């Protein structure tokens, strides 16, 4: 009985999640959109699910560009990731832990073919299984993502040149394969309990010295490992392969790769996905969050995002909403010079922002210079005529100034 239990568990690891559950009911709330793209590489039409952040269409702030998060097994991970990104990035309760992002969730039509880099019919238990016959198509699948899907996304939406690739299980294996074969295609890689046991741990054997020779500066990797150990295990190829890969990163890594490995003792192969997605995003954008309790000047914010940019290899400007919030706090405290510094930073970085001009209008209004305030409010409305607060301030200031036109 114990032998059968072990076999069943190992097969579960091999197959998860080949089968997914769906509902026929129409969703009540729309959180995304479906896009179809015909792939010449795959010779088929593929559907992807797109999440746009809540502020994507906000006209009050300057139109932003957004990093793009590509997630494998997209139908299984779309809801969890879109929820995380919305909570952590959209400014709910002034929480800006990560940037707002566009999510591109890629459902798999043949998971074994697309997420297993080499052809093998061996399961994690060493036995042959017919359902592994299609394996070996990951390079083609990644070519579809990088040469067809990503250009389509970047020509359709306002994207920022920072890409993240996330995968779980076989998807995690595909992520590590991408890191080792096309490292410049993505800026950050998240491999969640990856199936490194595949094909007798071939990726481990082929890439034993890869991290000693590759140039991965500006690239990030988050490697999550679930607690897949069981009391009946005499060996566990899945668990042991991930540990060995983490050892490579620790002892054979001169690549400049920024990486983190974390073991989740209280989570198994199924439950580890959500918590590790959260931790991975926090790791990648570790320096993104502004500490409101310690920041007292605009120069501090500028320095923080310069450090973030240097670490991630892409220039990140201080987010307009964060800087506005800080300026408003100091304005309410009567620290006018500090507030002006934050508001001026936004004007410099976001010259097409109705909000940035409105904030400076509020600053000069607080200082008693109604004429200057009026000028900034008028520029705010010129950018976004529906800015009701600025329109109201213009009317009131004109009355105070004796009908200035």
N, C-alpha and C positions, 0 to 999 in steps of 0.2 A: 504493500500500500504506500509506504514512504517513497519507494522508487517511482511509482506512478505519479505521486504528488510532485516530486521533483521535476519529472519530465513535463508535466502540465505547466509548472511554473516557468520552466525554461522556454517552452513553446510560447507562453504568454509574452515573454520578453521579446521573442523573435517576431511575433506577429503584431504586437501592439503598435498603433491602433488600426489594423487593417479594416476593422468593422467600426463604423460610427453610427450613431442613432440620430434620426432627424424627425422633425414634426411637420405635418402637413398644414398646420394652422398658420395663417398669415400673421406676421409679427404686428404687434400693436404700435410699437415705436420704431421708427426708422433710424438706425444707427450707422448705416453705410449704404453703399451702392454696388451693383454688380457691373463688371466690365468684361466684355468678350474680346479676345484677340486671337487672330489666326496666326499660328506659328508655322513658318516654313521649316524651321529646325525640327520640330516635332511632327510636322505634317498633320496637324489637328487644330481645332479651335478650342481655346482654353478660356474658362471663366475664372476671374479673380474677384475678390471682395475688397472694396476700398472703404477705408474710414478716413474722413476728413475732420480735423479738429474743430471744435465749436467756434473758434475765432477765425476760421478760414475766410469767412465772408464779411468779417467785421470791417466797416468802413470808417469807424471812428479813429482807429489806429492805422498806421501805414501798412499796406498790404505786405504780409510776411512771406518768406520762403520757409519750407518745413523739411526737416530731415525725414527720410523714408525708411520705414521698418518693414522688411520683407520677412514673412513668417511662413514656414513650411507646415504641412498639415493644417492649412489655413482655416478650413471649416471647423476644426476642433479648437483653435486658439484665437479666433477672431474676437469673440465676445470678451474673453478675459483680458486680452491685451488692449482692446479699445477702452475698456473700463479703467484699466491701470493708467493709460496715457491721459485720459480725461481727468482723472483725479489728481495725478501727479503733475500735469503740465498746463492745465487750462486756467489756473489761478483761483480755483475754488478755495475760499478762506485765505486768499493770498498765498496759496501753496504753489510754488514754482520749483519743483524738485528736478524735473527734466524738461527739455523743450517740448512744446506741442509737436506732434508728428503726424505724418500721413502713414497709415498702415496699409500694406498690400498683402492680403492673405491669399495664399496660393493653395487651393484644394488639389490633392493628387488624384489623377485618374488611374494610375497604376503605381502604387506606393513602392512596391518591391523594385520595379524597374527604375524609378526616378530617384530613389534615395539610397540605393546601394551601388557604390562606385565600381565594383568589380563583379564579374559573373561567378556565382557559386551557388550550389544547391544545399550546402551544409547549414544546418541549424546550429544554435548555440550549444546543443548537446552532441554535436558531431555527426548526427544522422542526416541522410539526404531527404529533402522534401521537394516535391514537384512544384509547389507554389513559389519556390525561389527561382524557377527557370528564367523568368523575364529579367532577372537582376543584371546590373552592369550599365545602366543608362544615366548615371548621375552627371557625367560630363556633358552629355547632350542636354539634359534638363537645366544645368547651370548656364549653358550657352543660350538657351531660350530666355532665361531670366535676365542675363547681362546684355545680350545683343538685341533682344526684341521687346521683352516686357519693360525693363527699366527705361529704355529710350521712349517708349510709349507713355509711361507714367510721367517722365520728366518733360515731355512736350505737351502733356494735357493739363498738368497741375503745377502749381508754384512750388518747386522743390528746392531744397537746400542741398549742397553737395556733401551730404553725409548719409551713408547707407549702413543699415544694420541688417544682419541675417540671423534669424533665430530658428532653431530646429530642436526637436525632442526625439529621443530614441534613434530610429533610423534617420530621422531628420537631423539629429545631432551629429551623426556620422557624416552626413552630406555637408554639414556646416564645416566640420574639421577638414574634410576633403577639399572644400573650397578654399579654406585658409591656407592649405598646403599646396594648392595648384594655381589659384588665381587670387592671391592675397590682396592685390590692389583693387579688386572688384567691389569690395565692401570695406568700410572703415572699422566696423565692430562686428564680432562674431560671438554668438551665444549658443553653446552646445550643452543641451540638457540631457543628462544621463545617456550619452551617446553609445550606440551599439558598436563599440570598437572591437568586439569579439568577432565581427564579421570576417568571413574568408580567412579563418585561422589567424586573426589579428594582423592582417596584411598591411593595413595602414601604419600600424605601429612599427612593423618590420621595415617598411619602405622609408619611413620618415624618422628613423632613429636619430639621425644627425641633422635633420632639417633645420631645427631651431638654432643650431650652431652656425649655420652658414647663410640663412635667409636674412633679408633686410625687411623687418616688419615694424620699423619705427613709424609711429602714428597710428598703428593698428592696435585694437583691444580685443581680448578674448575673455569671456566668462565661461568657466567650465563647472557645471553642477553635477554632483553625484548623489544618487538616491541610495538608501540603505536597502540593497537587494539581497543582503546576506540572510540565509535561513539556517535554522538549527541542523538541518539534515545535510548541509553542504560539506562535501569533502574538498570541493573546489568550486569556484564560481567565475567562469571566464569573463562574463559581463562585468562584474565588479572589479576583478583583477586587472582587466585591460585599461579601465579608466584610471585606476590608481597608477598604473605604469606610465600612462600618458602624462599624468600630473607630475610624476617623477622626472620625466623628460624636461618638462617646463622648468622644474626646480633646479636641475643639475646640468642640463645640456642646452642652455638657452642664452645665446649672445646676439639674438636677433633684434633687440630693442622693442620686442612685443610687450605691451602692457597687459598683464593678465592677472586673473584671480581664479583660484580653485576653492570650491566650498563643498563640504560633505554635509548631507542632510540626514542625520540619524533617525529622525522621527517621520521621514517620508519615504514611501516606496516609489517604484517606477511610475506609477500613475499619478500620485498626489504631488510629486515634486515639481511639476511643470509650473504651476501658478506662482508658488512662492519664489522659485528661482528666476522667473521672468521679472518679478518685482526687484529682487536683489541685483539682477544683472543690469537693469536700467539704472538703479542707484549707483552701481559701480562705474558703469560707462560714463555717467555724467556726475561723477563724484564732486567736482568743483563747480557745478552749475548753480546750485542753490545758494542764494544770498542769505547770509546770517544777519537778520535785521537788528539783532541785539548788539552787534559789534561794528556795523558799518556807520560811519559818521561823515564821510565825504564821498563825492563823486569819483575822486581819484582811486579810492579803495575799490569801488565797483569796477572801474576800468582795469585796474591791476588784476583783479580776480579773473575777469574774462580773458585777459591776455594770457594768464597762466593756463586757463582751460583750453584756449586755442592752441597754445604751444603743445600741450599734452595730447590733444586729439588730432593735431595736424591740419585743422581747418579753422578759419577765423570766425569766431562767435562774438557778435556784438552784445553788449549788455542789453537784455530784453527790455523793450519799451515799457511793458507793464510793470516790471520790477522797479525800474528807475522812476517811473511816474509815482508809484506807491511810496517810495522813499522820499521823493520830493514833497509829496503831499503831507507826509508825516511831519517833516521838518518845517514846512510852511505853517502847519497848525500849531507848532511849538514856538513860532515866532523866530526861528533861526533862518533868517531870510537869505543870507549868503550861501548857506549850505543848500537850501531848497533851490535857489537859482542855479547852483552848480549841477544839480540833477536834471532840472528842466532844460538847461542849455545843452547838456549831454544828449538828451533826446532830440532836440532840434538839430544838432550836428549829425546824429546818426540816422534820424528819420525825418528828413526835410519835407516829406509829403504826408505827414501825419497831422490830421485835424486836432487830435488830442494834444500833441506836443505844443502847438500854438495856443490852444485853449489853456493849457497849464501855465504857460508864460503870461498869458493874459490875466489869469488868476493871481499870479505872483505880483504883477505890477498893480493890479487892483488892490491887493493887500497892502502894497507900499504907498498907496494914495496917488499914484500917477495914472489918472484915468485916461489920459490921451494915449499913452503907450499901451495901456491895457486894451483900449478900443482897437488899436492897430493889429494887435495879435489876435484878438477875437475875430476880426474881419478876415484875416488870413486863414483862420480855422474854418470859417464858414465857406470861404472860397474853395477850399479843398473838399469839404463835406457839407453841402447846404442844409442837410437835414439835422445838423448838430443843434438840437433845440436849446441846449444850455448856452451855447455861444450866441445863438440868435437872440435869446432873452437878454444876455449880458450886453449885447450891442445896443438893443433898444433902450435899456436902462441907462447905459453910459452916455448915449447921445442926449437923453433927457437931462442928465446931470451936467453935460457940457454945453447945454443951451442949444440943442438941435444941430450939432455938428453933422455934416454929411460926408 
